[in-house]
């Protein structure tokens, strides 16, 4: 199997409504999870969810949410972190980058 095919096995885009139904969550729980920082079970924009425009529509990657849910239930942060790393290896554009400031002087 090629790398391209493996990458597409890691993506199934679903809507916010589908996510809330799948996890049996309300919107508050979803936004708390999206806002979680510094935790091995945090969600990453471009991996677990996609929001191309700030304050725009959010969609979710069901495959990575499934891995997150499994890891969380098993209390296995390494499983989650390994899945994120693999996802980012297969899709380098999913790695968050900081913008560089231009020297205007």
Number of C-alpha atoms within 10 A of each C-alpha: 5 6 10 10 10 13 15 13 10 18 17 13 17 16 15 16 13 14 20 14 11 13 13 9 12 12 12 9 13 14 10 11 14 15 11 13 12 6 8 15 20 18 20 19 18 19 25 23 21 17 13 12 8 7 7 9 11 15 21 23 20 21 18 23 21 15 19 24 15 15 18 15 10 10 12 14 18 12 18 24 17 12 18 21 16 15 23 17 14 17 16 11 12 18 16 12 7 6 6 6 6 6 5 4 3
